[in-house]
Amino acid sequence: MDNLVRGWEIVIGLEVHAQVLTKSKLFSSSPTNFGADPNSQVSFYDAAMPGMLPVLNEQAIDQAIKSGFGIKGTINRISRFDRKNYFYPDLPSGYQISQFYHPIVSNGKIEIDLKDGSKKLINIERIHLEQDAGKSIHDLSPEFSYIDLNRSGVPLMEIVSKPDMRSSYEAIQYVKKLRMILRYIGASDCNMEQGNLRVDANISIRKPGDKFGNRVEIKNINSLKFLGQALEYEIERQIIAIESGEKIIQETRLFDSNCGETRSMRSKEDAADYRYFPDPDLKPVILSQERIEQIKNNMPELPDEKKQRFIKEYSIPESDAIVLIEDKTTANYFEKAVKSSKFESIKSAKLIANWIIVELFAILNKDGKTIDEIDFPIEYIAELVDLIIDKTISGKIAKIVFSKMADTCEHPTKIVKDLGLVQIQDESVIKKVVEEIIAKHPDQVAQYKAGKDQLFGFFVGQSMKALQGKGNPEIVNKILMDILNQSL
């Protein structure tokens, strides 16, 4: 097996908590804005005041249904909320309302891309809705801990995978793909920096064919980088422990990003420890088939569907399509640019894809911008590519134009005209320059005719230099070939 680590098979399952994109909390009308002053978004219900009753947010239900379709899952017509009992200072009611026995979505799957270009299906056991807890803050005082209940009651989807992943790479690809789907359908912004997407990783090791080993859970990982580091550390820790004769105990651990290590937090609870029971204040959620079908019929194009369409419709390589669809904004930018080109889509799409992936991304990375923060219009990329296709400028000259366009937001055609960058197409002009270059380098001509074919590139370079980079490369190559091969 390719994923064996020193003879051990790695077994990983992930529980991803995604904040549902709604204006209010799961059971109250309190807002869910990020960065608000502590305890400024807390209703009597969020603070668990006596006599307060939950009122279910219907938008959260619809977002969960969309997410279920996004992972090709089964939407359950009947789901139910349960109370999960545990006692933390930032959980004022002493229980969390979640779905345990009857989740809203079950039996989904996601396809991920592996390093060798192959695909792998990761099965998803369930998506259930639940409310978030508040936040304990320990670094404001040496004597006290503070409680912020702004997140208390924020709607979450917990997306629970099967233990189908066999490496940290697969786990990262899975979270990337899941995040992409949720963003495409608008169910969550999945902003890990703001805590809107958090990962609990369950990991164990075994010899191939053996039963599953004791699993360790790593809680609340909030970046893909940390997910990879935490899993790699834990894989090595478990292998060393077992090979040294130790037994892996089922426990919950935290990842310390400062030292790159996991450390024990508490023994791992089982479902029985939480004493789940149906919430007496909430009726079962019963969905009509009409509501489910309406949401299904209004689903946007999903990433995998868009990727296949890009490959088929625009004849671009799969590797380019994967990059373009990773972010919905980038995918939309690409399509708008292609539609702005005056040439037929297949001809311009490949060039536009390349300019976005290579040149545009380079500028965005340098400036720390996103694609929707670009100053010049989308149509300028299409026009730049059109100038290359109709041979007004060469690809090399286009890089000069692009750089100027990015700096000044000037029209590409105007830049070409103002800087005198129009490509030289006149064969007589090019032939005259080529003949002068050949006349200046008789030794290299003799070596070329004696069989040193690589010198052809030398003559091309010298000719293009003399033409200030504006000579049509095809014409330069043709004329050089004709003259150099005359007496061969």
Secondary structure, 3 states (H helix, E strand, C coil): CCCCECCEEEEEEEEEEEECCCCECCCCCCECCCCCCCCCCCCCCCCCCCCCCCCCCHHHHHHHHHHHHHCCCEECCEECCEEEECCCCCCCCCEEEECCCCCCEEEEEEEEECCCCCEEEEEEEEEEEEECCCEEECCCCCCCCEEECCCCCCEEEEEEECCCECCHHHHHHHHHHHHHHHHHHCCCCCCHHHCCEEEEEEEEEECCCCCCCCCEEEEEECCHHHHHHHHHHHHHHHHHHHHCCCCCCCEEEEEECCCCEEEEEEECCCHHHHCCEECCCCCCEECCHHHHHHHHHCCCCCHHHHHHHHHHHHCCCHHHHHHHHCCHHHHHHHHHHHHHCCCCHHHHHHHHHHHHHHHHHHHHHHHCCCHHHCCCCHHHHHHHHHHHHCCCCCHHHHHHHHHHHHHHCCCHHHHHHHCCCCCECCHHHHHHHHHHHHHHCHHHHHHHHCCCCCHHHHHHHHHHHHCCCCECHHHHHHHHHHHHCCCC
